[in-house]
Amino acid sequence: MASARSNNGQTRAGRSRRASRPRRWQIKNADCLKALPTLDAASVDVIITDPPYGINFNNMTWDRPSALDPAHKPGRRAPNADPSAAFQSFSAQWSAECLRVLKPGGHLAAFAAPRTFHLLARGLEEAGLELRDVLMWIQGQGYPATRVLPGGLGTGLKPAWEPIMLARRPLDGSTEHNLAEHGTGAMNIDACRVELSQQDCPTEGRAHGRRITASPQGRWPANLLLSHGESCNGAQCEPDCPIGLLGERHRFFYAAKASRRERDAGCEALPRRVVQTFKIGARNEQLCEDHPVANIHPTVKPIDLMRWLVRLLTPPGGLVLDPFAGSGSTGAAALLEGARFLGIEREAAYVPIARARITHWSRQGPRCQAARRSPQRHRT
Ligand SMILES: C[S@@+](CC[C@H](N)C(=O)[O-])C[C@H]1O[C@@H](n2cnc3c(N)ncnc32)[C@H](O)[C@@H]1O
């Protein structure tokens, strides 16, 4: 692993027994702007991360552009008074370190907000990464954090999708040379094909005037990803579930939103607190009161979605880095996919949650093997 200094909640005996074996995962409690420069150059196969969006999400200090500005000193007035400039400068700074630690041809996938993803894109490019694509994850069910004004007026829309910026460190020579030398530079298309559904008509596609048949291996993965609602099950979808609304004839990857059970799995020994995890409304506030949670992170990503990204972008047994690890969803996904993982998280409160969740999911080995063998199944 690129660097390994803190423990991961392992016992001393367990640590010494495993001392000779390379660590499969680690979470460092650190500011990534300080921790990334300590990692070896070209030591990481892929970076999959969900960085701050710079939109003051839920009034979290870690998402406030002025506090993210690398030039900002706590207690002093931010030198970069323009929030967009502050966010872009932050994005460029962590991206530059990511470029350095990535192997040539290594991919970087970073979630973003529709309102600020152009600033992240500029930051990635300023750092020297190549933008390859923008994936769209439709989760359909964000909360409209906007002002409601009299007369049916409001100041914003319901956030129903999130961009995922896909970038790559420039190749070392040709794709073939890069793959042979570094194992990076291409995506694992076959591992992420979308299984054909019952409704698929084999000759329905058309390209360049020719009829084409769907590959029996499944459909080529698309840059559009969709999520079920939290309470959808195999038999029925919630009324506003995007997959339910699109109907049965779907041809994209599907991942359910992280349920309360998934967010808390592995955290049974951690203290519980009341936080807003249900949708807004008096009834839901009561539900929160009645159901304290151990995973207090407000922006937990679904593990299935993160697994798909890991599967697509990570060479076999590769090292996945998440410099903004939060409650550890990327780490859980990496371990489930048989990869190694290094996470960095600055807020001490999230670190035990991330370690507990990754420990839990790292023990679910058989799922990992099954997922590597077969393409993603539909879930409606
Ligand atoms: C959007 S959240 C990630 C959530 C994560 N995907 C999950 O599923 O739990 C971004 C995280 O970055 C952390 N963070 C913000 N600035 C940081 C920095 N400079 N270094 C390390 N972590 C940072 C925040 O504390 C927050 O937990």
Ligand as a Chemical Component Dictionary entry (heavy atoms), coordinates in Angstrom:
data_LIG
# 
_chem_comp.id                   LIG 
_chem_comp.type                 NON-POLYMER 
_chem_comp.pdbx_formal_charge   0 
_chem_comp.three_letter_code    LIG 
# 
loop_
_chem_comp_atom.comp_id 
_chem_comp_atom.atom_id 
_chem_comp_atom.alt_atom_id 
_chem_comp_atom.type_symbol 
_chem_comp_atom.charge 
_chem_comp_atom.model_Cartn_x 
_chem_comp_atom.model_Cartn_y 
_chem_comp_atom.model_Cartn_z 
_chem_comp_atom.pdbx_ordinal 
LIG C1  C1  C 0  -19.283 14.217 0.432  1  
LIG S1  S1  S 1  -18.487 13.611 1.818  2  
LIG C2  C2  C 0  -18.053 11.930 1.388  3  
LIG C3  C3  C 0  -19.115 10.934 1.801  4  
LIG C4  C4  C 0  -18.776 9.511  1.423  5  
LIG N1  N1  N 0  -18.871 9.317  -0.007 6  
LIG C5  C5  C 0  -19.693 8.499  2.118  7  
LIG O1  O1  O 0  -20.356 7.707  1.420  8  
LIG O2  O2  O -1 -19.745 8.519  3.338  9  
LIG C6  C6  C 0  -16.973 14.464 1.740  10 
LIG C7  C7  C 0  -16.057 14.185 2.929  11 
LIG O3  O3  O 0  -14.833 14.878 2.748  12 
LIG C8  C8  C 0  -14.340 15.249 4.015  13 
LIG N2  N2  N 0  -13.339 16.318 3.802  14 
LIG C9  C9  C 0  -13.565 17.612 3.466  15 
LIG N3  N3  N 0  -12.399 18.263 3.301  16 
LIG C10 C10 C 0  -11.420 17.344 3.513  17 
LIG C11 C11 C 0  -10.000 17.393 3.454  18 
LIG N4  N4  N 0  -9.340  18.532 3.157  19 
LIG N5  N5  N 0  -9.299  16.260 3.699  20 
LIG C12 C12 C 0  -9.938  15.095 3.994  21 
LIG N6  N6  N 0  -11.292 14.997 4.085  22 
LIG C13 C13 C 0  -12.013 16.102 3.832  23 
LIG C14 C14 C 0  -15.587 15.674 4.772  24 
LIG O4  O4  O 0  -15.386 15.613 6.164  25 
LIG C15 C15 C 0  -16.614 14.660 4.266  26 
LIG O5  O5  O 0  -16.733 13.566 5.139  27 
# 
loop_
_chem_comp_bond.comp_id 
_chem_comp_bond.atom_id_1 
_chem_comp_bond.atom_id_2 
_chem_comp_bond.value_order 
_chem_comp_bond.pdbx_ordinal 
LIG C1  S1  SING 1  
LIG S1  C2  SING 2  
LIG S1  C6  SING 3  
LIG C2  C3  SING 4  
LIG C3  C4  SING 5  
LIG C4  N1  SING 6  
LIG C4  C5  SING 7  
LIG C5  O1  DOUB 8  
LIG C5  O2  SING 9  
LIG C6  C7  SING 10 
LIG C7  O3  SING 11 
LIG C7  C15 SING 12 
LIG O3  C8  SING 13 
LIG C8  N2  SING 14 
LIG C8  C14 SING 15 
LIG N2  C9  SING 16 
LIG N2  C13 SING 17 
LIG C9  N3  DOUB 18 
LIG N3  C10 SING 19 
LIG C10 C11 SING 20 
LIG C10 C13 DOUB 21 
LIG C11 N4  SING 22 
LIG C11 N5  DOUB 23 
LIG N5  C12 SING 24 
LIG C12 N6  DOUB 25 
LIG N6  C13 SING 26 
LIG C14 O4  SING 27 
LIG C14 C15 SING 28 
LIG C15 O5  SING 29 
# 
